[in-house]
Amino acid sequence: MRDAESGAEHGMTFFQNGATKYDGEFFDGEENGSGKSFYSQGATEYDGEWKEEKWHGYGRLFDVDGSLLLEGYFENGEKID
């Protein structure tokens, strides 16, 4: 589904085992906008903003057991502050 205002599309990517790898917005075929990435067993890895398939903007990073590891702003896949 395409967002009429931003032009972003919502979609998903998957691991080879069929588990969801990413669920969120795409722009120009890349993970861009708001989305979640997942570990291969299904737990949320990162929930937040993306730019060019990297964590970029506000987000939360989780451990495989669901524990919050980092929360705040990311740039090009790295936590900043």
N, CA, C, O and CB atoms as a CASP TS submission, in Angstrom:
PFRMAT TS
TARGET T0000
AUTHOR 0000-0000-0000
METHOD Language model
MODEL 1
PARENT N/A
ATOM      1  N   MET     1       0.845  -1.175   0.000  1.00  0.00           N
ATOM      2  CA  MET     1       0.000   0.000   0.000  1.00  0.00           C
ATOM      3  C   MET     1       0.895   1.244   0.000  1.00  0.00           C
ATOM      4  O   MET     1       1.844   1.312   0.781  1.00  0.00           O
ATOM      5  CB  MET     1      -0.964  -0.005   1.226  1.00  0.00           C
ATOM      6  N   ARG     2       0.618   2.207  -0.842  1.00  0.00           N
ATOM      7  CA  ARG     2       1.414   3.428  -0.967  1.00  0.00           C
ATOM      8  C   ARG     2       0.753   4.565  -0.206  1.00  0.00           C
ATOM      9  O   ARG     2      -0.458   4.766  -0.292  1.00  0.00           O
ATOM     10  CB  ARG     2       1.599   3.813  -2.447  1.00  0.00           C
ATOM     11  N   ASP     3       1.577   5.316   0.553  1.00  0.00           N
ATOM     12  CA  ASP     3       1.115   6.506   1.254  1.00  0.00           C
ATOM     13  C   ASP     3       1.061   7.639   0.232  1.00  0.00           C
ATOM     14  O   ASP     3       2.080   7.974  -0.372  1.00  0.00           O
ATOM     15  CB  ASP     3       2.053   6.867   2.473  1.00  0.00           C
ATOM     16  N   ALA     4      -0.096   8.220   0.036  1.00  0.00           N
ATOM     17  CA  ALA     4      -0.288   9.247  -0.985  1.00  0.00           C
ATOM     18  C   ALA     4       0.557  10.488  -0.734  1.00  0.00           C
ATOM     19  O   ALA     4       0.995  11.136  -1.685  1.00  0.00           O
ATOM     20  CB  ALA     4      -1.744   9.634  -1.057  1.00  0.00           C
ATOM     21  N   GLU     5       0.794  10.830   0.527  1.00  0.00           N
ATOM     22  CA  GLU     5       1.548  12.046   0.849  1.00  0.00           C
ATOM     23  C   GLU     5       3.045  11.854   0.688  1.00  0.00           C
ATOM     24  O   GLU     5       3.699  12.680   0.053  1.00  0.00           O
ATOM     25  CB  GLU     5       1.244  12.489   2.265  1.00  0.00           C
ATOM     26  N   SER     6       3.614  10.775   1.251  1.00  0.00           N
ATOM     27  CA  SER     6       5.064  10.598   1.233  1.00  0.00           C
ATOM     28  C   SER     6       5.556   9.749   0.064  1.00  0.00           C
ATOM     29  O   SER     6       6.732   9.819  -0.294  1.00  0.00           O
ATOM     30  CB  SER     6       5.508   9.973   2.521  1.00  0.00           C
ATOM     31  N   GLY     7       4.681   8.956  -0.529  1.00  0.00           N
ATOM     32  CA  GLY     7       5.096   8.056  -1.601  1.00  0.00           C
ATOM     33  C   GLY     7       5.669   6.752  -1.084  1.00  0.00           C
ATOM     34  O   GLY     7       6.056   5.894  -1.877  1.00  0.00           O
ATOM     35  N   ALA     8       5.731   6.583   0.239  1.00  0.00           N
ATOM     36  CA  ALA     8       6.268   5.366   0.836  1.00  0.00           C
ATOM     37  C   ALA     8       5.272   4.223   0.702  1.00  0.00           C
ATOM     38  O   ALA     8       4.059   4.437   0.694  1.00  0.00           O
ATOM     39  CB  ALA     8       6.619   5.598   2.311  1.00  0.00           C
ATOM     40  N   GLU     9       5.793   3.017   0.599  1.00  0.00           N
ATOM     41  CA  GLU     9       4.965   1.823   0.564  1.00  0.00           C
ATOM     42  C   GLU     9       5.220   1.010   1.815  1.00  0.00           C
ATOM     43  O   GLU     9       6.321   1.030   2.366  1.00  0.00           O
ATOM     44  CB  GLU     9       5.245   0.986  -0.703  1.00  0.00           C
ATOM     45  N   HIS    10       4.189   0.286   2.268  1.00  0.00           N
ATOM     46  CA  HIS    10       4.346  -0.610   3.410  1.00  0.00           C
ATOM     47  C   HIS    10       4.616  -2.006   2.863  1.00  0.00           C
ATOM     48  O   HIS    10       4.005  -2.436   1.885  1.00  0.00           O
ATOM     49  CB  HIS    10       3.075  -0.592   4.340  1.00  0.00           C
ATOM     50  N   GLY    11       5.554  -2.713   3.522  1.00  0.00           N
ATOM     51  CA  GLY    11       5.859  -4.065   3.084  1.00  0.00           C
ATOM     52  C   GLY    11       6.629  -4.833   4.127  1.00  0.00           C
ATOM     53  O   GLY    11       6.859  -4.355   5.238  1.00  0.00           O
ATOM     54  N   MET    12       7.028  -6.048   3.745  1.00  0.00           N
ATOM     55  CA  MET    12       7.747  -6.935   4.657  1.00  0.00           C
ATOM     56  C   MET    12       8.854  -7.653   3.896  1.00  0.00           C
ATOM     57  O   MET    12       8.748  -7.885   2.692  1.00  0.00           O
ATOM     58  CB  MET    12       6.782  -7.958   5.316  1.00  0.00           C
ATOM     59  N   THR    13       9.928  -8.005   4.623  1.00  0.00           N
ATOM     60  CA  THR    13      10.950  -8.918   4.112  1.00  0.00           C
ATOM     61  C   THR    13      11.017 -10.092   5.077  1.00  0.00           C
ATOM     62  O   THR    13      10.576  -9.995   6.222  1.00  0.00           O
ATOM     63  CB  THR    13      12.358  -8.208   3.963  1.00  0.00           C
ATOM     64  N   PHE    14      11.575 -11.203   4.601  1.00  0.00           N
ATOM     65  CA  PHE    14      11.545 -12.436   5.384  1.00  0.00           C
ATOM     66  C   PHE    14      12.901 -13.132   5.413  1.00  0.00           C
ATOM     67  O   PHE    14      13.696 -13.016   4.481  1.00  0.00           O
ATOM     68  CB  PHE    14      10.498 -13.380   4.825  1.00  0.00           C
ATOM     69  N   PHE    15      13.152 -13.867   6.519  1.00  0.00           N
ATOM     70  CA  PHE    15      14.300 -14.757   6.604  1.00  0.00           C
ATOM     71  C   PHE    15      14.008 -16.006   5.773  1.00  0.00           C
ATOM     72  O   PHE    15      12.860 -16.237   5.393  1.00  0.00           O
ATOM     73  CB  PHE    15      14.616 -15.130   8.088  1.00  0.00           C
ATOM     74  N   GLN    16      15.023 -16.807   5.489  1.00  0.00           N
ATOM     75  CA  GLN    16      14.815 -18.044   4.724  1.00  0.00           C
ATOM     76  C   GLN    16      13.872 -19.005   5.435  1.00  0.00           C
ATOM     77  O   GLN    16      13.196 -19.797   4.777  1.00  0.00           O
ATOM     78  CB  GLN    16      16.148 -18.732   4.470  1.00  0.00           C
ATOM     79  N   ASN    17      13.811 -18.953   6.778  1.00  0.00           N
ATOM     80  CA  ASN    17      12.912 -19.854   7.513  1.00  0.00           C
ATOM     81  C   ASN    17      11.462 -19.371   7.482  1.00  0.00           C
ATOM     82  O   ASN    17      10.588 -20.005   8.073  1.00  0.00           O
ATOM     83  CB  ASN    17      13.376 -19.990   8.962  1.00  0.00           C
ATOM     84  N   GLY    18      11.200 -18.258   6.800  1.00  0.00           N
ATOM     85  CA  GLY    18       9.845 -17.742   6.663  1.00  0.00           C
ATOM     86  C   GLY    18       9.464 -16.706   7.709  1.00  0.00           C
ATOM     87  O   GLY    18       8.414 -16.075   7.589  1.00  0.00           O
ATOM     88  N   ALA    19      10.292 -16.516   8.734  1.00  0.00           N
ATOM     89  CA  ALA    19      10.017 -15.531   9.782  1.00  0.00           C
ATOM     90  C   ALA    19      10.211 -14.118   9.222  1.00  0.00           C
ATOM     91  O   ALA    19      11.049 -13.899   8.347  1.00  0.00           O
ATOM     92  CB  ALA    19      10.940 -15.764  11.019  1.00  0.00           C
ATOM     93  N   THR    20       9.439 -13.174   9.730  1.00  0.00           N
ATOM     94  CA  THR    20       9.520 -11.781   9.297  1.00  0.00           C
ATOM     95  C   THR    20      10.862 -11.178   9.707  1.00  0.00           C
ATOM     96  O   THR    20      11.272 -11.304  10.861  1.00  0.00           O
ATOM     97  CB  THR    20       8.357 -10.957   9.891  1.00  0.00           C
ATOM     98  N   LYS    21      11.544 -10.528   8.772  1.00  0.00           N
ATOM     99  CA  LYS    21      12.818  -9.849   9.029  1.00  0.00           C
ATOM    100  C   LYS    21      12.594  -8.348   9.238  1.00  0.00           C
ATOM    101  O   LYS    21      13.223  -7.734  10.100  1.00  0.00           O
ATOM    102  CB  LYS    21      13.805 -10.086   7.859  1.00  0.00           C
ATOM    103  N   TYR    22      11.695  -7.768   8.445  1.00  0.00           N
ATOM    104  CA  TYR    22      11.395  -6.330   8.523  1.00  0.00           C
ATOM    105  C   TYR    22       9.930  -6.138   8.161  1.00  0.00           C
ATOM    106  O   TYR    22       9.411  -6.777   7.246  1.00  0.00           O
ATOM    107  CB  TYR    22      12.328  -5.488   7.568  1.00  0.00           C
ATOM    108  N   ASP    23       9.278  -5.254   8.891  1.00  0.00           N
ATOM    109  CA  ASP    23       7.883  -4.909   8.617  1.00  0.00           C
ATOM    110  C   ASP    23       7.769  -3.404   8.748  1.00  0.00           C
ATOM    111  O   ASP    23       7.890  -2.865   9.849  1.00  0.00           O
ATOM    112  CB  ASP    23       6.885  -5.652   9.590  1.00  0.00           C
ATOM    113  N   GLY    24       7.537  -2.721   7.641  1.00  0.00           N
ATOM    114  CA  GLY    24       7.455  -1.277   7.718  1.00  0.00           C
ATOM    115  C   GLY    24       7.417  -0.611   6.362  1.00  0.00           C
ATOM    116  O   GLY    24       7.005  -1.210   5.368  1.00  0.00           O
ATOM    117  N   GLU    25       7.852   0.636   6.334  1.00  0.00           N
ATOM    118  CA  GLU    25       7.794   1.447   5.128  1.00  0.00           C
ATOM    119  C   GLU    25       9.022   1.249   4.251  1.00  0.00           C
ATOM    120  O   GLU    25      10.137   1.036   4.728  1.00  0.00           O
ATOM    121  CB  GLU    25       7.650   2.907   5.490  1.00  0.00           C
ATOM    122  N   PHE    26       8.767   1.328   2.942  1.00  0.00           N
ATOM    123  CA  PHE    26       9.816   1.274   1.933  1.00  0.00           C
ATOM    124  C   PHE    26       9.675   2.493   1.049  1.00  0.00           C
ATOM    125  O   PHE    26       8.564   2.960   0.796  1.00  0.00           O
ATOM    126  CB  PHE    26       9.743  -0.039   1.097  1.00  0.00           C
ATOM    127  N   PHE    27      10.791   3.006   0.583  1.00  0.00           N
ATOM    128  CA  PHE    27      10.790   4.076  -0.405  1.00  0.00           C
ATOM    129  C   PHE    27      11.924   3.771  -1.370  1.00  0.00           C
ATOM    130  O   PHE    27      13.052   3.526  -0.942  1.00  0.00           O
ATOM    131  CB  PHE    27      10.953   5.503   0.263  1.00  0.00           C
ATOM    132  N   ASP    28      11.642   3.783  -2.646  1.00  0.00           N
ATOM    133  CA  ASP    28      12.622   3.408  -3.679  1.00  0.00           C
ATOM    134  C   ASP    28      13.211   2.021  -3.418  1.00  0.00           C
ATOM    135  O   ASP    28      14.395   1.791  -3.660  1.00  0.00           O
ATOM    136  CB  ASP    28      13.753   4.448  -3.743  1.00  0.00           C
ATOM    137  N   GLY    29      12.381   1.098  -2.923  1.00  0.00           N
ATOM    138  CA  GLY    29      12.807  -0.280  -2.721  1.00  0.00           C
ATOM    139  C   GLY    29      13.666  -0.523  -1.494  1.00  0.00           C
ATOM    140  O   GLY    29      14.148  -1.639  -1.297  1.00  0.00           O
ATOM    141  N   GLU    30      13.871   0.496  -0.662  1.00  0.00           N
ATOM    142  CA  GLU    30      14.695   0.355   0.539  1.00  0.00           C
ATOM    143  C   GLU    30      13.863   0.599   1.789  1.00  0.00           C
ATOM    144  O   GLU    30      12.826   1.261   1.752  1.00  0.00           O
ATOM    145  CB  GLU    30      15.887   1.326   0.498  1.00  0.00           C
ATOM    146  N   GLU    31      14.349   0.042   2.901  1.00  0.00           N
ATOM    147  CA  GLU    31      13.714   0.274   4.198  1.00  0.00           C
ATOM    148  C   GLU    31      13.927   1.742   4.568  1.00  0.00           C
ATOM    149  O   GLU    31      15.042   2.155   4.887  1.00  0.00           O
ATOM    150  CB  GLU    31      14.297  -0.687   5.306  1.00  0.00           C
ATOM    151  N   ASN    32      12.860   2.515   4.521  1.00  0.00           N
ATOM    152  CA  ASN    32      12.896   3.952   4.802  1.00  0.00           C
ATOM    153  C   ASN    32      11.599   4.338   5.489  1.00  0.00           C
ATOM    154  O   ASN    32      10.521   3.931   5.057  1.00  0.00           O
ATOM    155  CB  ASN    32      13.105   4.786   3.497  1.00  0.00           C
ATOM    156  N   GLY    33      11.695   5.122   6.560  1.00  0.00           N
ATOM    157  CA  GLY    33      10.504   5.546   7.295  1.00  0.00           C
ATOM    158  C   GLY    33      10.385   4.772   8.584  1.00  0.00           C
ATOM    159  O   GLY    33      11.390   4.446   9.216  1.00  0.00           O
ATOM    160  N   SER    34       9.173   4.480   8.972  1.00  0.00           N
ATOM    161  CA  SER    34       8.903   3.791  10.232  1.00  0.00           C
ATOM    162  C   SER    34       8.835   2.286   9.999  1.00  0.00           C
ATOM    163  O   SER    34       8.183   1.824   9.063  1.00  0.00           O
ATOM    164  CB  SER    34       7.588   4.299  10.863  1.00  0.00           C
ATOM    165  N   GLY    35       9.523   1.515  10.870  1.00  0.00           N
ATOM    166  CA  GLY    35       9.477   0.064  10.711  1.00  0.00           C
ATOM    167  C   GLY    35      10.107  -0.677  11.870  1.00  0.00           C
ATOM    168  O   GLY    35      10.706  -0.083  12.767  1.00  0.00           O
ATOM    169  N   LYS    36       9.957  -2.003  11.828  1.00  0.00           N
ATOM    170  CA  LYS    36      10.512  -2.894  12.845  1.00  0.00           C
ATOM    171  C   LYS    36      11.352  -3.963  12.172  1.00  0.00           C
ATOM    172  O   LYS    36      10.987  -4.485  11.118  1.00  0.00           O
ATOM    173  CB  LYS    36       9.391  -3.537  13.696  1.00  0.00           C
ATOM    174  N   SER    37      12.482  -4.284  12.791  1.00  0.00           N
ATOM    175  CA  SER    37      13.251  -5.452  12.357  1.00  0.00           C
ATOM    176  C   SER    37      13.144  -6.506  13.448  1.00  0.00           C
ATOM    177  O   SER    37      12.901  -6.198  14.615  1.00  0.00           O
ATOM    178  CB  SER    37      14.756  -5.083  12.066  1.00  0.00           C
ATOM    179  N   PHE    38      13.328  -7.744  13.045  1.00  0.00           N
ATOM    180  CA  PHE    38      13.125  -8.876  13.947  1.00  0.00           C
ATOM    181  C   PHE    38      14.316  -9.819  13.910  1.00  0.00           C
ATOM    182  O   PHE    38      15.001  -9.933  12.894  1.00  0.00           O
ATOM    183  CB  PHE    38      11.846  -9.631  13.584  1.00  0.00           C
ATOM    184  N   TYR    39      14.555 -10.494  15.028  1.00  0.00           N
ATOM    185  CA  TYR    39      15.497 -11.602  15.057  1.00  0.00           C
ATOM    186  C   TYR    39      14.849 -12.779  14.335  1.00  0.00           C
ATOM    187  O   TYR    39      13.629 -12.808  14.174  1.00  0.00           O
ATOM    188  CB  TYR    39      15.895 -11.981  16.529  1.00  0.00           C
ATOM    189  N   SER    40      15.649 -13.746  13.900  1.00  0.00           N
ATOM    190  CA  SER    40      15.120 -14.852  13.098  1.00  0.00           C
ATOM    191  C   SER    40      14.099 -15.711  13.836  1.00  0.00           C
ATOM    192  O   SER    40      13.293 -16.384  13.194  1.00  0.00           O
ATOM    193  CB  SER    40      16.249 -15.720  12.636  1.00  0.00           C
ATOM    194  N   GLN    41      14.113 -15.705  15.173  1.00  0.00           N
ATOM    195  CA  GLN    41      13.114 -16.485  15.920  1.00  0.00           C
ATOM    196  C   GLN    41      11.852 -15.687  16.228  1.00  0.00           C
ATOM    197  O   GLN    41      10.939 -16.203  16.872  1.00  0.00           O
ATOM    198  CB  GLN    41      13.715 -16.988  17.217  1.00  0.00           C
ATOM    199  N   GLY    42      11.787 -14.422  15.770  1.00  0.00           N
ATOM    200  CA  GLY    42      10.553 -13.658  15.853  1.00  0.00           C
ATOM    201  C   GLY    42      10.525 -12.490  16.815  1.00  0.00           C
ATOM    202  O   GLY    42       9.623 -11.658  16.719  1.00  0.00           O
ATOM    203  N   ALA    43      11.469 -12.386  17.738  1.00  0.00           N
ATOM    204  CA  ALA    43      11.487 -11.276  18.688  1.00  0.00           C
ATOM    205  C   ALA    43      11.892  -9.975  17.978  1.00  0.00           C
ATOM    206  O   ALA    43      12.703  -9.990  17.052  1.00  0.00           O
ATOM    207  CB  ALA    43      12.458 -11.581  19.858  1.00  0.00           C
ATOM    208  N   THR    44      11.315  -8.852  18.425  1.00  0.00           N
ATOM    209  CA  THR    44      11.657  -7.543  17.861  1.00  0.00           C
ATOM    210  C   THR    44      13.101  -7.196  18.172  1.00  0.00           C
ATOM    211  O   THR    44      13.534  -7.297  19.320  1.00  0.00           O
ATOM    212  CB  THR    44      10.720  -6.451  18.405  1.00  0.00           C
ATOM    213  N   GLU    45      13.850  -6.786  17.149  1.00  0.00           N
ATOM    214  CA  GLU    45      15.233  -6.331  17.310  1.00  0.00           C
ATOM    215  C   GLU    45      15.268  -4.805  17.443  1.00  0.00           C
ATOM    216  O   GLU    45      15.882  -4.275  18.369  1.00  0.00           O
ATOM    217  CB  GLU    45      16.108  -6.793  16.110  1.00  0.00           C
ATOM    218  N   TYR    46      14.612  -4.104  16.520  1.00  0.00           N
ATOM    219  CA  TYR    46      14.628  -2.641  16.486  1.00  0.00           C
ATOM    220  C   TYR    46      13.250  -2.160  16.058  1.00  0.00           C
ATOM    221  O   TYR    46      12.628  -2.728  15.160  1.00  0.00           O
ATOM    222  CB  TYR    46      15.738  -2.101  15.519  1.00  0.00           C
ATOM    223  N   ASP    47      12.786  -1.105  16.714  1.00  0.00           N
ATOM    224  CA  ASP    47      11.493  -0.497  16.395  1.00  0.00           C
ATOM    225  C   ASP    47      11.709   1.003  16.322  1.00  0.00           C
ATOM    226  O   ASP    47      11.977   1.646  17.336  1.00  0.00           O
ATOM    227  CB  ASP    47      10.390  -0.867  17.460  1.00  0.00           C
ATOM    228  N   GLY    48      11.592   1.562  15.126  1.00  0.00           N
ATOM    229  CA  GLY    48      11.814   2.992  14.997  1.00  0.00           C
ATOM    230  C   GLY    48      11.914   3.451  13.560  1.00  0.00           C
ATOM    231  O   GLY    48      11.316   2.867  12.657  1.00  0.00           O
ATOM    232  N   GLU    49      12.683   4.514  13.365  1.00  0.00           N
ATOM    233  CA  GLU    49      12.837   5.144  12.063  1.00  0.00           C
ATOM    234  C   GLU    49      14.041   4.569  11.314  1.00  0.00           C
ATOM    235  O   GLU    49      15.051   4.193  11.908  1.00  0.00           O
ATOM    236  CB  GLU    49      12.986   6.659  12.222  1.00  0.00           C
ATOM    237  N   TRP    50      13.893   4.515   9.983  1.00  0.00           N
ATOM    238  CA  TRP    50      14.917   3.961   9.093  1.00  0.00           C
ATOM    239  C   TRP    50      15.235   4.951   7.976  1.00  0.00           C
ATOM    240  O   TRP    50      14.390   5.747   7.568  1.00  0.00           O
ATOM    241  CB  TRP    50      14.454   2.610   8.498  1.00  0.00           C
ATOM    242  N   LYS    51      16.468   4.881   7.495  1.00  0.00           N
ATOM    243  CA  LYS    51      16.864   5.639   6.303  1.00  0.00           C
ATOM    244  C   LYS    51      17.880   4.789   5.540  1.00  0.00           C
ATOM    245  O   LYS    51      18.913   4.397   6.083  1.00  0.00           O
ATOM    246  CB  LYS    51      17.468   7.060   6.683  1.00  0.00           C
ATOM    247  N   GLU    52      17.573   4.515   4.292  1.00  0.00           N
ATOM    248  CA  GLU    52      18.446   3.729   3.423  1.00  0.00           C
ATOM    249  C   GLU    52      18.877   2.421   4.085  1.00  0.00           C
ATOM    250  O   GLU    52      20.054   2.062   4.086  1.00  0.00           O
ATOM    251  CB  GLU    52      19.675   4.545   3.041  1.00  0.00           C
ATOM    252  N   GLU    53      17.882   1.713   4.650  1.00  0.00           N
ATOM    253  CA  GLU    53      18.046   0.392   5.256  1.00  0.00           C
ATOM    254  C   GLU    53      18.914   0.378   6.520  1.00  0.00           C
ATOM    255  O   GLU    53      19.444  -0.667   6.897  1.00  0.00           O
ATOM    256  CB  GLU    53      18.639  -0.537   4.249  1.00  0.00           C
ATOM    257  N   LYS    54      19.058   1.532   7.170  1.00  0.00           N
ATOM    258  CA  LYS    54      19.800   1.623   8.433  1.00  0.00           C
ATOM    259  C   LYS    54      18.928   2.312   9.471  1.00  0.00           C
ATOM    260  O   LYS    54      18.051   3.105   9.128  1.00  0.00           O
ATOM    261  CB  LYS    54      21.146   2.393   8.244  1.00  0.00           C
ATOM    262  N   TRP    55      19.170   2.008  10.737  1.00  0.00           N
ATOM    263  CA  TRP    55      18.462   2.696  11.818  1.00  0.00           C
ATOM    264  C   TRP    55      18.847   4.159  11.748  1.00  0.00           C
ATOM    265  O   TRP    55      20.033   4.490  11.755  1.00  0.00           O
ATOM    266  CB  TRP    55      18.801   2.082  13.229  1.00  0.00           C
ATOM    267  N   HIS    56      17.863   5.036  11.681  1.00  0.00           N
ATOM    268  CA  HIS    56      18.164   6.451  11.495  1.00  0.00           C
ATOM    269  C   HIS    56      16.972   7.270  11.986  1.00  0.00           C
ATOM    270  O   HIS    56      15.900   7.246  11.381  1.00  0.00           O
ATOM    271  CB  HIS    56      18.487   6.770   9.997  1.00  0.00           C
ATOM    272  N   GLY    57      17.167   7.988  13.080  1.00  0.00           N
ATOM    273  CA  GLY    57      16.088   8.715  13.733  1.00  0.00           C
ATOM    274  C   GLY    57      15.819   8.079  15.085  1.00  0.00           C
ATOM    275  O   GLY    57      16.661   7.348  15.608  1.00  0.00           O
ATOM    276  N   TYR    58      14.658   8.349  15.651  1.00  0.00           N
ATOM    277  CA  TYR    58      14.323   7.827  16.970  1.00  0.00           C
ATOM    278  C   TYR    58      13.952   6.343  16.876  1.00  0.00           C
ATOM    279  O   TYR    58      13.214   5.922  15.985  1.00  0.00           O
ATOM    280  CB  TYR    58      13.165   8.637  17.593  1.00  0.00           C
ATOM    281  N   GLY    59      14.491   5.559  17.828  1.00  0.00           N
ATOM    282  CA  GLY    59      14.155   4.143  17.848  1.00  0.00           C
ATOM    283  C   GLY    59      14.561   3.465  19.137  1.00  0.00           C
ATOM    284  O   GLY    59      15.200   4.056  20.008  1.00  0.00           O
ATOM    285  N   ARG    60      14.169   2.200  19.231  1.00  0.00           N
ATOM    286  CA  ARG    60      14.491   1.369  20.400  1.00  0.00           C
ATOM    287  C   ARG    60      15.087   0.053  19.917  1.00  0.00           C
ATOM    288  O   ARG    60      14.550  -0.593  19.017  1.00  0.00           O
ATOM    289  CB  ARG    60      13.220   1.112  21.284  1.00  0.00           C
ATOM    290  N   LEU    61      16.212  -0.339  20.531  1.00  0.00           N
ATOM    291  CA  LEU    61      16.916  -1.568  20.206  1.00  0.00           C
ATOM    292  C   LEU    61      16.722  -2.559  21.340  1.00  0.00           C
ATOM    293  O   LEU    61      16.899  -2.217  22.510  1.00  0.00           O
ATOM    294  CB  LEU    61      18.422  -1.303  19.953  1.00  0.00           C
ATOM    295  N   PHE    62      16.355  -3.797  20.990  1.00  0.00           N
ATOM    296  CA  PHE    62      16.061  -4.829  21.981  1.00  0.00           C
ATOM    297  C   PHE    62      17.012  -6.007  21.865  1.00  0.00           C
ATOM    298  O   PHE    62      17.536  -6.301  20.791  1.00  0.00           O
ATOM    299  CB  PHE    62      14.629  -5.308  21.833  1.00  0.00           C
ATOM    300  N   ASP    63      17.226  -6.678  22.998  1.00  0.00           N
ATOM    301  CA  ASP    63      17.963  -7.938  23.033  1.00  0.00           C
ATOM    302  C   ASP    63      17.024  -9.028  22.531  1.00  0.00           C
ATOM    303  O   ASP    63      15.814  -8.817  22.448  1.00  0.00           O
ATOM    304  CB  ASP    63      18.498  -8.261  24.481  1.00  0.00           C
ATOM    305  N   VAL    64      17.574 -10.184  22.196  1.00  0.00           N
ATOM    306  CA  VAL    64      16.779 -11.288  21.671  1.00  0.00           C
ATOM    307  C   VAL    64      15.713 -11.758  22.672  1.00  0.00           C
ATOM    308  O   VAL    64      14.704 -12.340  22.272  1.00  0.00           O
ATOM    309  CB  VAL    64      17.691 -12.452  21.299  1.00  0.00           C
ATOM    310  N   ASP    65      15.935 -11.507  23.980  1.00  0.00           N
ATOM    311  CA  ASP    65      14.947 -11.907  24.992  1.00  0.00           C
ATOM    312  C   ASP    65      13.874 -10.830  25.222  1.00  0.00           C
ATOM    313  O   ASP    65      12.991 -11.003  26.062  1.00  0.00           O
ATOM    314  CB  ASP    65      15.655 -12.215  26.314  1.00  0.00           C
ATOM    315  N   GLY    66      13.953  -9.733  24.481  1.00  0.00           N
ATOM    316  CA  GLY    66      12.961  -8.671  24.596  1.00  0.00           C
ATOM    317  C   GLY    66      13.354  -7.532  25.520  1.00  0.00           C
ATOM    318  O   GLY    66      12.603  -6.567  25.661  1.00  0.00           O
ATOM    319  N   SER    67      14.515  -7.624  26.151  1.00  0.00           N
ATOM    320  CA  SER    67      14.999  -6.554  27.041  1.00  0.00           C
ATOM    321  C   SER    67      15.435  -5.342  26.225  1.00  0.00           C
ATOM    322  O   SER    67      16.122  -5.478  25.213  1.00  0.00           O
ATOM    323  CB  SER    67      16.175  -7.058  27.919  1.00  0.00           C
ATOM    324  N   LEU    68      15.029  -4.154  26.676  1.00  0.00           N
ATOM    325  CA  LEU    68      15.424  -2.920  26.007  1.00  0.00           C
ATOM    326  C   LEU    68      16.916  -2.685  26.240  1.00  0.00           C
ATOM    327  O   LEU    68      17.371  -2.631  27.382  1.00  0.00           O
ATOM    328  CB  LEU    68      14.582  -1.711  26.519  1.00  0.00           C
ATOM    329  N   LEU    69      17.677  -2.545  25.141  1.00  0.00           N
ATOM    330  CA  LEU    69      19.106  -2.280  25.232  1.00  0.00           C
ATOM    331  C   LEU    69      19.416  -0.791  25.106  1.00  0.00           C
ATOM    332  O   LEU    69      20.164  -0.235  25.911  1.00  0.00           O
ATOM    333  CB  LEU    69      19.849  -3.056  24.160  1.00  0.00           C
ATOM    334  N   LEU    70      18.838  -0.152  24.095  1.00  0.00           N
ATOM    335  CA  LEU    70      19.095   1.262  23.826  1.00  0.00           C
ATOM    336  C   LEU    70      17.808   1.928  23.363  1.00  0.00           C
ATOM    337  O   LEU    70      16.984   1.317  22.683  1.00  0.00           O
ATOM    338  CB  LEU    70      20.215   1.434  22.761  1.00  0.00           C
ATOM    339  N   GLU    71      17.651   3.184  23.741  1.00  0.00           N
ATOM    340  CA  GLU    71      16.524   3.984  23.265  1.00  0.00           C
ATOM    341  C   GLU    71      17.030   5.389  23.023  1.00  0.00           C
ATOM    342  O   GLU    71      17.727   5.961  23.860  1.00  0.00           O
ATOM    343  CB  GLU    71      15.333   3.978  24.284  1.00  0.00           C
ATOM    344  N   GLY    72      16.681   5.939  21.887  1.00  0.00           N
ATOM    345  CA  GLY    72      17.106   7.296  21.576  1.00  0.00           C
ATOM    346  C   GLY    72      17.251   7.490  20.088  1.00  0.00           C
ATOM    347  O   GLY    72      16.502   6.913  19.300  1.00  0.00           O
ATOM    348  N   TYR    73      18.219   8.304  19.703  1.00  0.00           N
ATOM    349  CA  TYR    73      18.402   8.656  18.304  1.00  0.00           C
ATOM    350  C   TYR    73      19.564   7.897  17.696  1.00  0.00           C
ATOM    351  O   TYR    73      20.621   7.738  18.305  1.00  0.00           O
ATOM    352  CB  TYR    73      18.622  10.148  18.158  1.00  0.00           C
ATOM    353  N   PHE    74      19.335   7.433  16.473  1.00  0.00           N
ATOM    354  CA  PHE    74      20.329   6.688  15.721  1.00  0.00           C
ATOM    355  C   PHE    74      20.634   7.431  14.435  1.00  0.00           C
ATOM    356  O   PHE    74      19.789   8.139  13.888  1.00  0.00           O
ATOM    357  CB  PHE    74      19.843   5.252  15.426  1.00  0.00           C
ATOM    358  N   GLU    75      21.866   7.256  13.962  1.00  0.00           N
ATOM    359  CA  GLU    75      22.275   7.843  12.690  1.00  0.00           C
ATOM    360  C   GLU    75      23.114   6.812  11.960  1.00  0.00           C
ATOM    361  O   GLU    75      24.116   6.323  12.481  1.00  0.00           O
ATOM    362  CB  GLU    75      23.068   9.181  12.894  1.00  0.00           C
ATOM    363  N   ASN    76      22.691   6.488  10.744  1.00  0.00           N
ATOM    364  CA  ASN    76      23.402   5.495   9.923  1.00  0.00           C
ATOM    365  C   ASN    76      23.671   4.201  10.668  1.00  0.00           C
ATOM    366  O   ASN    76      24.754   3.629  10.548  1.00  0.00           O
ATOM    367  CB  ASN    76      24.711   6.067   9.435  1.00  0.00           C
ATOM    368  N   GLY    77      22.687   3.732  11.442  1.00  0.00           N
ATOM    369  CA  GLY    77      22.799   2.455  12.139  1.00  0.00           C
ATOM    370  C   GLY    77      23.493   2.488  13.480  1.00  0.00           C
ATOM    371  O   GLY    77      23.640   1.449  14.124  1.00  0.00           O
ATOM    372  N   GLU    78      23.926   3.661  13.917  1.00  0.00           N
ATOM    373  CA  GLU    78      24.643   3.798  15.195  1.00  0.00           C
ATOM    374  C   GLU    78      23.898   4.721  16.141  1.00  0.00           C
ATOM    375  O   GLU    78      23.310   5.712  15.708  1.00  0.00           O
ATOM    376  CB  GLU    78      26.065   4.327  14.965  1.00  0.00           C
ATOM    377  N   LYS    79      23.918   4.406  17.425  1.00  0.00           N
ATOM    378  CA  LYS    79      23.304   5.242  18.462  1.00  0.00           C
ATOM    379  C   LYS    79      24.106   6.523  18.603  1.00  0.00           C
ATOM    380  O   LYS    79      25.336   6.491  18.641  1.00  0.00           O
ATOM    381  CB  LYS    79      23.227   4.489  19.824  1.00  0.00           C
ATOM    382  N   ILE    80      23.410   7.653  18.681  1.00  0.00           N
ATOM    383  CA  ILE    80      24.067   8.951  18.894  1.00  0.00           C
ATOM    384  C   ILE    80      23.482   9.602  20.139  1.00  0.00           C
ATOM    385  O   ILE    80      22.381   9.248  20.560  1.00  0.00           O
ATOM    386  CB  ILE    80      23.896   9.885  17.649  1.00  0.00           C
ATOM    387  N   ASP    81      24.186  10.526  20.720  1.00  0.00           N
ATOM    388  CA  ASP    81      23.713  11.347  21.844  1.00  0.00           C
ATOM    389  C   ASP    81      24.761  12.279  22.317  1.00  0.00           C
ATOM    390  O   ASP    81      24.531  13.042  23.256  1.00  0.00           O
ATOM    391  CB  ASP    81      23.261  10.492  22.986  1.00  0.00           C
TER
END
